Every structure is written in C-alpha cells, then in structure tokens.
C-alpha cells in the first residue's frame, strides 16, 4: 500500500486498519503496508492503481523508471486527466509508451460493501485479452465477480461521467423534486453519456452494462456516493468548497465535470445535464436556475 502521508502509513502498519475510511475492516493477512514506492513496486509485476484522477499521471511518472518489460498496470480510478481531459489509458501511453499492457476496473462498487464481502460485480476492460482475463481471475471470489471487455473507452467514460450526473441527482433530490425527476435525470444522463461515447468510438452496449448504467444507478441513488451528497449540499445553498470540506473525501465529479464539459465542447456533443452541473460548480449558477435551464430547452425527439 503506497500513496498515503507517512504518519498515516505508520498508523496503517501498526493498526492494520484504515481508521479514516474503513475503521471496522481489518486488513487481510497477506496485505502489506508500504510507504516507499520503489519497495512497493518490487513485490510483483502487476500493479493496481487506486488514486484520485488528479494524482494518476504523477504517480505513473514517479513509477516509470522502476517498471520492467514484465510490468502490467490496472487502475480503479474513475475520472479523466485534470489538465488534458484525456482518458487514463491515453495518459498511460503518453507517460509509459506502448509496451506496458493496461486495463481498467470499473463498475458499481461502494468500498464499504466490497470490504464487507457483500456481492459485487465489475467490468475489467483491456485491449490485452490475456491481461483482462488474468485480472478477472485474480479478483474473483465467492462474492466478487468480474466480467471482461475490450471497450476501454466506454468503461472509462462511464466511470467518469456518472460522477457528474450523481451531483445532478443530489441537486434534484435536495431541491425536493422526487423520484420522477431522479428517474428522468438518470435516463437522460445515460443518453448524453452514450452520445459522447459514440463519437469517441465506444460501444453502446457497454453503457448498458455494469460500468455504465450499473454504476450510474448506484451513484445517483445511494447516499454512500460522495458526489450525490455533494449535490444534496449544493441544493441547500452550501458552496462547493464548503461542501467538499464537509464530505471530507475527494469528490471526483467536481474535477471531472470540467473535463467532461471540455471534451463535449471539443467534439460538439450536446450534454445539457453535464453543462448545467459545470455551470453550478464553476460559474456560480444556482441549482434552481440550472433546473430551469434544462426544462426550457427546445423540445426534440427522445432519440436525439
């Protein structure tokens, strides 16, 4: 385990419990806690990266010179690169080149439920069929199941956009709009996610799977979602910085909203919900005005 502050790492090693985020879940016996990146990388050839999206590139840059011809990387990070709006597989390629196989793990996964051994299913996407299968075999047990696909674009996009839409769902519920509105938001959010995915070369069927619809439903409807809770606070008039401080963990949808909005603008894809979330987060638009903007849009066919 690498990436925490030194004092926190020492606490993790001593207590063998993540006292901040999973205080009731003891570490598995085979899990080692390691503060030094070089030492951590020396244990094996397959690496699972689970850091916020804004720290993904810097971690790869720090690790690059210690990787070998046998190294393979899989990540559970859900988001795009903060500065370039690139997918994380593109970041890997830019930093590490083409020689290291990569994969992404995504899907409806609240950490507490996974840690408690509750039944969970995910998707592992990779252009390297063997890597995807090896990772599925490694992760699967009696309560955790992994499906595989080669559609890295859709899996990564689903994991990113759903966080933005979860903020919108929190705003909707926080304003008291009810189940009808939430259902419409999830459905239309899935439509705009799919539109962008189609332009970028993703497969529409992937968006109907675990990494698309599955993760979207989870994040938009359950208060374990940090992004949904952020939306709830925004609807109460709490500012974005105060909302994130109150939540106390990274709200990926805040960073991702800008990246997805810029990506949609670049490819001229209509993503009205994403656009309104971006304006609430970055242009001081009130949640109420954002809703009015959505409902004043010109009518069109549902398929558009």
C-alpha positions as CSV (number, residue, x, y, z in Angstrom):
1,X,0.0,0.0,0.0
2,X,1.5,3.3,-1.1
3,X,0.4,6.9,-1.5
4,X,-0.7,7.9,2.0
5,X,1.1,10.5,4.2
6,X,4.0,9.0,6.2
7,X,2.2,9.3,9.6
8,X,-0.9,7.7,8.1
9,X,1.1,4.9,6.7
10,X,2.7,4.3,10.1
11,X,-0.8,4.1,11.6
12,X,-1.9,1.7,8.9
13,X,1.0,-0.6,9.5
14,X,0.5,-0.5,13.3
15,X,-3.2,-0.9,13.4
16,X,-3.7,-2.8,10.1
17,X,-7.0,-0.9,9.8
18,X,-7.8,2.2,7.7
19,X,-9.0,4.1,10.7
20,X,-10.1,7.1,8.5
21,X,-12.2,5.5,5.8
22,X,-12.8,1.8,6.8
23,X,-12.4,1.8,10.5
24,X,-14.2,-1.5,11.1
25,X,-12.5,-3.6,8.4
26,X,-9.2,-5.2,9.4
27,X,-6.6,-5.7,6.5
28,X,-6.2,-9.2,5.0
29,X,-3.2,-11.1,6.4
30,X,-1.5,-11.1,3.0
31,X,-1.8,-7.3,2.6
32,X,1.5,-5.4,3.2
33,X,1.6,-1.7,4.0
34,X,4.5,0.1,2.3
35,X,5.3,3.8,2.2
36,X,8.2,3.6,-0.3
37,X,7.2,3.4,-3.9
38,X,10.3,1.6,-5.1
39,X,9.9,-1.1,-2.5
40,X,6.2,-1.4,-3.3
41,X,6.9,-1.9,-7.0
42,X,9.5,-4.6,-6.3
43,X,6.9,-7.1,-5.0
44,X,5.4,-8.1,-8.3
45,X,4.8,-7.3,-12.0
46,X,1.0,-6.5,-11.9
47,X,0.0,-3.2,-10.2
48,X,-3.4,-2.0,-9.2
49,X,-3.6,1.8,-9.1
50,X,-6.3,3.4,-7.0
51,X,-5.7,7.1,-6.6
52,X,-7.8,10.1,-7.4
53,X,-7.7,11.1,-11.1
54,X,-5.7,14.3,-10.4
55,X,-2.9,12.2,-9.0
56,X,-2.8,9.4,-11.6
57,X,-0.3,11.0,-14.0
58,X,2.2,12.0,-11.4
59,X,2.1,8.5,-9.9
60,X,2.9,7.0,-13.2
61,X,5.7,9.5,-13.7
62,X,7.2,8.6,-10.4
63,X,6.9,4.8,-11.1
64,X,8.1,4.8,-14.7
65,X,11.8,4.2,-14.2
66,X,11.1,1.3,-11.9
67,X,8.8,-0.7,-14.2
68,X,10.1,-3.6,-16.3
69,X,9.2,-5.4,-19.5
70,X,7.0,-7.7,-17.4
71,X,5.0,-4.9,-15.8
72,X,1.3,-4.6,-16.3
73,X,-1.0,-1.9,-14.9
74,X,-4.7,-1.9,-14.0
75,X,-6.4,1.0,-12.4
76,X,-9.7,1.5,-10.4
77,X,-9.5,5.3,-10.8
78,X,-12.7,6.9,-12.2
79,X,-12.1,10.1,-14.0
80,X,-10.2,11.9,-16.7
81,X,-6.9,13.7,-16.6
82,X,-7.4,17.1,-14.9
83,X,-5.2,19.1,-17.3
84,X,-5.8,17.5,-20.7
85,X,-9.2,15.8,-20.3
86,X,-7.6,12.7,-21.7
87,X,-8.7,9.1,-20.8
88,X,-6.3,7.5,-18.4
89,X,-5.2,4.9,-20.9
90,X,-4.0,7.8,-23.0
91,X,-2.2,9.1,-20.1
92,X,-0.5,5.8,-19.6
93,X,0.5,5.7,-23.2
94,X,1.9,9.2,-23.0
95,X,3.9,8.5,-19.9
96,X,4.9,4.9,-20.3
97,X,4.8,4.2,-24.0
98,X,3.1,1.3,-25.8
99,X,5.0,-1.6,-24.3
100,X,3.2,-1.9,-20.9
101,X,-0.3,-3.6,-21.1
102,X,-3.0,-1.7,-19.3
103,X,-6.5,-2.3,-18.0
104,X,-9.3,-0.5,-16.1
105,X,-11.6,-1.9,-13.5
106,X,-14.9,-0.1,-13.1
107,X,-18.5,-0.7,-12.0
108,X,-20.9,-0.2,-9.1
109,X,-18.6,-0.6,-6.2
110,X,-19.0,1.2,-2.8
111,X,-15.8,0.4,-0.9
112,X,-17.6,-0.4,2.4
113,X,-19.7,-3.1,0.7
114,X,-16.8,-4.6,-1.1
115,X,-14.7,-4.6,2.1
116,X,-17.6,-6.3,4.0
117,X,-17.8,-9.1,1.4
118,X,-21.2,-8.1,0.0
119,X,-21.9,-9.5,-3.5
120,X,-20.4,-7.1,-6.1
121,X,-19.8,-7.3,-9.9
122,X,-17.5,-5.2,-12.0
123,X,-16.1,-4.8,-15.5
124,X,-12.4,-5.1,-16.5
125,X,-11.6,-3.6,-19.8
126,X,-8.3,-4.0,-21.7
127,X,-7.1,-4.3,-25.3
128,X,-4.9,-7.1,-24.0
129,X,-7.3,-10.1,-23.7
130,X,-4.9,-12.1,-21.6
131,X,-4.5,-9.2,-19.1
132,X,-8.2,-8.7,-18.8
133,X,-8.7,-12.4,-18.1
134,X,-5.8,-12.7,-15.7
135,X,-7.2,-9.8,-13.7
136,X,-10.7,-11.2,-13.7
137,X,-9.3,-14.5,-12.4
138,X,-7.3,-12.7,-9.7
139,X,-10.1,-10.6,-8.4
140,X,-13.0,-13.1,-8.5
141,X,-14.1,-14.9,-5.4
142,X,-17.3,-16.2,-3.9
143,X,-18.7,-12.6,-3.5
144,X,-16.8,-10.6,-6.2
145,X,-17.3,-11.2,-9.9
146,X,-15.6,-9.6,-12.8
147,X,-16.7,-9.5,-16.4
148,X,-14.3,-8.6,-19.3
149,X,-14.4,-6.4,-22.4
150,X,-12.1,-4.7,-24.8
151,X,-14.1,-1.5,-24.8
152,X,-11.8,0.7,-22.7
153,X,-13.3,3.9,-24.0
154,X,-16.9,3.2,-22.7
155,X,-15.8,1.8,-19.4
156,X,-13.6,4.8,-18.6
157,X,-16.2,7.3,-19.8
158,X,-19.0,5.6,-17.8
159,X,-16.9,5.8,-14.7
160,X,-16.1,9.5,-15.2
161,X,-19.5,10.9,-16.3
162,X,-21.6,9.0,-13.7
163,X,-19.9,11.1,-11.0
164,X,-21.0,14.3,-12.7
165,X,-24.6,13.0,-13.1
166,X,-24.6,11.9,-9.4
167,X,-24.0,15.6,-8.4
168,X,-27.0,16.5,-10.6
169,X,-29.1,13.7,-8.9
170,X,-28.2,15.0,-5.5
171,X,-29.2,18.5,-6.5
172,X,-32.5,17.2,-7.9
173,X,-33.3,15.3,-4.7
174,X,-32.0,18.1,-2.5
175,X,-34.5,20.5,-4.2
176,X,-37.3,18.1,-3.4
177,X,-38.1,17.1,-7.0
178,X,-38.8,13.5,-6.2
179,X,-38.5,10.1,-7.8
180,X,-39.9,11.1,-11.2
181,X,-37.2,13.7,-11.7
182,X,-34.5,11.4,-10.5
183,X,-35.5,8.7,-12.9
184,X,-35.7,11.2,-15.8
185,X,-32.2,12.6,-14.9
186,X,-30.6,9.1,-14.8
187,X,-32.2,8.2,-18.1
188,X,-31.3,11.4,-19.9
189,X,-27.9,11.3,-18.3
190,X,-27.3,7.9,-19.7
191,X,-28.3,9.2,-23.1
192,X,-25.8,12.0,-23.1
193,X,-23.1,9.7,-21.8
194,X,-23.8,7.3,-24.7
195,X,-23.8,10.2,-27.2
196,X,-20.3,11.3,-26.2
197,X,-19.2,7.6,-26.1
198,X,-20.4,7.0,-29.7
199,X,-18.4,10.0,-31.0
200,X,-15.3,8.8,-29.2
201,X,-15.5,5.2,-30.6
202,X,-17.2,3.5,-27.6
203,X,-19.7,0.6,-27.9
204,X,-23.2,1.5,-27.0
205,X,-23.9,-1.9,-25.4
206,X,-21.2,-1.2,-22.8
207,X,-23.1,1.8,-21.5
208,X,-26.0,-0.6,-20.7
209,X,-23.7,-2.7,-18.6
210,X,-22.1,-2.6,-15.1
211,X,-19.6,0.2,-15.9
212,X,-22.4,2.4,-17.5
213,X,-25.9,2.0,-16.3
214,X,-25.0,-0.1,-13.3
215,X,-22.5,2.4,-11.8
216,X,-24.8,5.3,-12.8
217,X,-27.8,3.9,-10.9
218,X,-25.7,3.2,-7.8
219,X,-24.0,6.6,-7.7
220,X,-27.2,8.6,-8.3
221,X,-29.5,6.8,-5.9
222,X,-27.5,6.0,-2.7
223,X,-26.2,8.4,-0.2
224,X,-22.9,6.5,0.2
225,X,-22.0,8.4,-3.0
226,X,-19.8,11.4,-2.2
227,X,-20.9,13.0,-5.5
228,X,-24.6,12.6,-4.7
229,X,-24.0,14.0,-1.2
230,X,-22.2,17.0,-2.7
231,X,-25.3,17.7,-4.9
232,X,-27.5,17.5,-1.8
233,X,-25.4,20.1,-0.1
234,X,-25.3,22.4,-3.1
235,X,-29.1,22.2,-3.2
236,X,-29.2,23.5,0.4
237,X,-27.1,26.5,-0.6
238,X,-23.8,25.3,0.6
239,X,-20.9,26.4,-1.6
240,X,-18.8,23.9,-3.4
241,X,-15.7,24.3,-1.3
242,X,-17.6,24.1,1.9
243,X,-19.5,21.0,0.6
244,X,-16.3,19.2,-0.3
245,X,-14.8,20.1,3.1
246,X,-17.9,18.7,4.9
247,X,-17.7,15.5,2.9
248,X,-14.0,15.1,3.7
249,X,-13.0,13.0,0.7
250,X,-12.3,13.6,-2.9
251,X,-15.5,14.5,-4.9
252,X,-14.4,13.2,-8.3
253,X,-17.4,14.7,-10.0
254,X,-16.2,18.2,-9.2
255,X,-12.9,17.8,-11.2
256,X,-14.5,15.6,-13.8
257,X,-17.3,18.0,-14.6
258,X,-14.9,20.4,-16.2
259,X,-13.0,17.7,-18.1
260,X,-16.2,16.1,-19.5
261,X,-17.7,19.5,-20.4
262,X,-14.5,20.5,-22.3
263,X,-14.5,17.1,-24.0
264,X,-18.1,17.5,-25.1
265,X,-17.4,21.0,-26.4
266,X,-14.4,19.8,-28.3
267,X,-16.4,17.1,-30.1
268,X,-19.6,19.2,-30.3
269,X,-21.7,16.7,-28.4
270,X,-24.8,18.0,-26.6
271,X,-24.6,17.2,-22.9
272,X,-27.1,19.5,-21.2
273,X,-27.0,18.0,-17.7
274,X,-23.2,18.0,-17.7
275,X,-23.2,21.6,-18.9
276,X,-25.6,22.7,-16.1
277,X,-23.5,20.9,-13.4
278,X,-20.4,22.6,-14.8
279,X,-22.1,26.0,-14.6
280,X,-23.2,25.3,-11.0
281,X,-19.7,24.2,-9.9
282,X,-17.6,26.7,-11.8
283,X,-19.8,29.7,-12.9
284,X,-21.8,30.3,-9.7
285,X,-25.1,29.3,-11.3
286,X,-27.7,28.4,-8.7
287,X,-29.1,24.9,-8.7
288,X,-32.6,26.3,-9.2
289,X,-31.6,28.2,-12.3
290,X,-29.8,25.2,-13.7
291,X,-33.1,23.2,-13.4
292,X,-35.0,26.0,-15.2
293,X,-32.4,26.0,-18.0
294,X,-32.9,22.3,-18.5
295,X,-36.6,22.5,-18.7
296,X,-36.6,25.5,-21.0
297,X,-34.7,23.7,-23.7
298,X,-36.3,23.2,-27.1
299,X,-38.3,20.0,-27.4
300,X,-37.0,17.2,-29.5
301,X,-37.2,13.5,-30.1
302,X,-36.1,11.3,-27.3
303,X,-33.6,9.5,-29.5
304,X,-31.7,12.8,-30.1
